[in-house]
Amino acid sequence: MADKDAPTENNNTSIDSNAQSENDNEMSIDALARKVQESLSLSKRHKFWETQPVGQFKDLGDTNFPEGPIEPPTPISQVKQEPYNLPGPYEWITCDVDSEEVCSEIYTLLTNNYVEDDENMFRFNYSKEFLRWALRPPGYFKSWHIGVRVKTSKKLVAFITGIPAKIRVRDAVVVMAEVNFLCVHKKLRSKRLAPVMIKEVTRRVHLENIWQAAYTAGVVLPTPITTCQYWHRSLNPKKLIDVGFSRLGARMTMSRTIKLYKLPEKTVTPGFRKMEPHDVPAVTRLLKNYLKQFAVAPDFDEDDVEHWLLPRENVMDSFLVESPENHQITDFCSFYTLPSSILGSPNHSTLKAAYSYYNVTTKTHLLQLMNDALIVAKKNEFDVFNALDVMQNETFLKELKFGPGDGKLHYYLYNYRLNHVLKASELGLVLL
Ligand SMILES: CC(C)(COP(=O)(O)OP(=O)(O)OC[C@H]1O[C@@H](n2cnc3c(N)ncnc32)[C@H](O)[C@@H]1OP(=O)(O)O)[C@@H](O)C(=O)NCCC(=O)NCCS
């Protein structure tokens, strides 16, 4: 999450030729997997993940397996009907995120215990509105919002969620669960609670006759379908430097840095405006057509687009280009709001970050569209604009002065095998 290096000074990632980056990507994941395997004694290998239907490190590069489900579905009657056992002091709950009280408890657990950067300077601070939006897409299952409480005090100490999604993997559209927000209270770490949480969400997913899942993690598990990198575009460089998110570059002064990242007051693309409800059909068409080119991407219908892509205050911003001549919708861009708590700064408590979501162009240059996105994000007082190197993002990152971050994000599929590690640019999926 954090970018400790001045973005412009740390720009040595090779992204020039596709073939080159494909090689780099495959090699780096293979090499990483081997390194992890070698460095661990047998007893320390992935005791849990080795028992799960996921690609295993030992099979990396073996193309003899067919692509697709690793295990076939079982009849629902054979799915375990009762929850997995928890250690004595704890109990399962199904969280009602509509309830203000429950949503506040989840918010508090995550705010204090969810993902931090490597140096523990920042921690994700998903808002309650964001959580409600992220957890209630069309067709969501309440039973997939799972908490663990202490029986005596009723305190919420762990959380995991799934939501249903149609995800296309090459030619097959597969109904999957997107699993997210896995969190165990800091005081309960390293007690093997996470595997129980994962098995329980899997059981509840199976009960809905769904057998695949997609998820991301900052840690390497067996086995990523792709590994992406976050890039950061400073919008408020002074604050980012003050709180240690970025560093003043060599031979740079603060005023030169501020000047470097300055953006125009107004967007430049004629017809650039906020997306509105009546745009849903046109945006769905644009997005469906655009996402076809990626190996793995969501299969959005109009209900999904209405839910995921209409603007929501402090959660989602989406803009499009409506041709001033013929009123056609030709381009679209979006980003979500995910602040981070700043853990050690005397002057600032929150970093306001925008995360690039789905962007589609047919007429406007992507570089110009994303520059307009940066301009509106700056106007709306975001401190930083983040983007993964997925889809066509590499085509604008360097030119728009994004710098590479130090964290990697690995994407995984559960019970679905791919024979080759994908390049990040072959991925058309952004998870929250
Ligand atoms: C992630 C988290 C729930 C793991 O809990 P933990 O107490 O550290 O680990 P446990 O002892 O319960 O379980 C360890 C097992 O979970 C796996 N695991 C750890 N993090 C995981 C993740 N993000 N996704 C899936 N599995 C994970 C480990 O690989 C290990 O299994 P293995 O032996 O097969 O390798 C906890 O560290 C946490 O809440 N971290 C902060 C929030 C976070 O990072 N969430 C994940 C976001 S992707």
The ligand as an SDF file (V2000), in Angstrom:
LIG
                    3D

 48 50  0  0  0  0  0  0  0  0999 V2000
   -5.0160  -12.7630    7.1230 C   0  0  0  0  0  0  0  0  0  0  0  0
   -5.2780  -13.2240    8.5230 C   0  0  0  0  0  0  0  0  0  0  0  0
   -6.7690  -13.4100    8.7330 C   0  0  0  0  0  0  0  0  0  0  0  0
   -4.5710  -14.5710    8.7260 C   0  0  0  0  0  0  0  0  0  0  0  0
   -4.7270  -14.9580   10.0530 O   0  0  0  0  0  0  0  0  0  0  0  0
   -3.4960  -15.4720   10.9260 P   0  0  0  0  0  0  0  0  0  0  0  0
   -3.9310  -15.5110   12.3420 O   0  0  0  0  0  0  0  0  0  0  0  0
   -2.3360  -14.6020   10.5810 O   0  0  0  0  0  0  0  0  0  0  0  0
   -3.1800  -16.9420   10.3640 O   0  0  0  0  0  0  0  0  0  0  0  0
   -3.7600  -18.3450   10.8660 P   0  0  0  0  0  0  0  0  0  0  0  0
   -2.8230  -18.9510   11.8510 O   0  0  0  0  0  0  0  0  0  0  0  0
   -5.1650  -18.2230   11.3350 O   0  0  0  0  0  0  0  0  0  0  0  0
   -3.7670  -19.1880    9.5020 O   0  0  0  0  0  0  0  0  0  0  0  0
   -2.6400  -19.3500    8.7220 C   0  0  0  0  0  0  0  0  0  0  0  0
   -3.0620  -19.9120    7.3840 C   0  0  0  0  0  0  0  0  0  0  0  0
   -3.8710  -18.9470    6.6980 O   0  0  0  0  0  0  0  0  0  0  0  0
   -3.2740  -18.6480    5.4360 C   0  0  0  0  0  0  0  0  0  0  0  0
   -3.4760  -17.2500    5.1020 N   0  0  0  0  0  0  0  0  0  0  0  0
   -2.8790  -16.1780    5.6620 C   0  0  0  0  0  0  0  0  0  0  0  0
   -3.2970  -15.0560    5.0640 N   0  0  0  0  0  0  0  0  0  0  0  0
   -4.1680  -15.4250    4.1220 C   0  0  0  0  0  0  0  0  0  0  0  0
   -4.9110  -14.7150    3.1750 C   0  0  0  0  0  0  0  0  0  0  0  0
   -4.8520  -13.3800    3.0770 N   0  0  0  0  0  0  0  0  0  0  0  0
   -5.7260  -15.4010    2.3360 N   0  0  0  0  0  0  0  0  0  0  0  0
   -5.7890  -16.7400    2.4220 C   0  0  0  0  0  0  0  0  0  0  0  0
   -5.0780  -17.4830    3.2990 N   0  0  0  0  0  0  0  0  0  0  0  0
   -4.2840  -16.8250    4.1360 C   0  0  0  0  0  0  0  0  0  0  0  0
   -1.8220  -18.9560    5.6460 C   0  0  0  0  0  0  0  0  0  0  0  0
   -1.1790  -19.1530    4.4000 O   0  0  0  0  0  0  0  0  0  0  0  0
   -1.8810  -20.2040    6.4870 C   0  0  0  0  0  0  0  0  0  0  0  0
   -2.2110  -21.3450    5.7280 O   0  0  0  0  0  0  0  0  0  0  0  0
   -1.0220  -22.3450    5.1980 P   0  0  0  0  0  0  0  0  0  0  0  0
   -0.4290  -22.9770    6.3960 O   0  0  0  0  0  0  0  0  0  0  0  0
   -1.6830  -23.2980    4.2700 O   0  0  0  0  0  0  0  0  0  0  0  0
   -0.0420  -21.4520    4.4880 O   0  0  0  0  0  0  0  0  0  0  0  0
   -4.7340  -12.2020    9.5670 C   0  0  0  0  0  0  0  0  0  0  0  0
   -3.3300  -12.1710    9.4960 O   0  0  0  0  0  0  0  0  0  0  0  0
   -5.2730  -10.8320    9.3910 C   0  0  0  0  0  0  0  0  0  0  0  0
   -6.3960  -10.5300    9.7850 O   0  0  0  0  0  0  0  0  0  0  0  0
   -4.4620   -9.9210    8.7600 N   0  0  0  0  0  0  0  0  0  0  0  0
   -4.8560   -8.5670    8.4930 C   0  0  0  0  0  0  0  0  0  0  0  0
   -5.8970   -8.5090    7.4340 C   0  0  0  0  0  0  0  0  0  0  0  0
   -5.4750   -9.2160    6.1610 C   0  0  0  0  0  0  0  0  0  0  0  0
   -4.3460   -9.1640    5.7400 O   0  0  0  0  0  0  0  0  0  0  0  0
   -6.4460   -9.8840    5.5400 N   0  0  0  0  0  0  0  0  0  0  0  0
   -6.2640  -10.5880    4.3050 C   0  0  0  0  0  0  0  0  0  0  0  0
   -6.5570   -9.6750    3.1980 C   0  0  0  0  0  0  0  0  0  0  0  0
   -6.1930  -10.4680    1.6860 S   0  0  0  0  0  0  0  0  0  0  0  0
  1  2  1  0
  2  3  1  0
  2  4  1  0
  2 36  1  0
  4  5  1  0
  5  6  1  0
  6  7  2  0
  6  8  1  0
  6  9  1  0
  9 10  1  0
 10 11  2  0
 10 12  1  0
 10 13  1  0
 13 14  1  0
 14 15  1  0
 15 16  1  0
 15 30  1  0
 16 17  1  0
 17 18  1  0
 17 28  1  0
 18 19  1  0
 18 27  1  0
 19 20  2  0
 20 21  1  0
 21 22  1  0
 21 27  2  0
 22 23  1  0
 22 24  2  0
 24 25  1  0
 25 26  2  0
 26 27  1  0
 28 29  1  0
 28 30  1  0
 30 31  1  0
 31 32  1  0
 32 33  2  0
 32 34  1  0
 32 35  1  0
 36 37  1  0
 36 38  1  0
 38 39  2  0
 38 40  1  0
 40 41  1  0
 41 42  1  0
 42 43  1  0
 43 44  2  0
 43 45  1  0
 45 46  1  0
 46 47  1  0
 47 48  1  0
M  END
$$$$
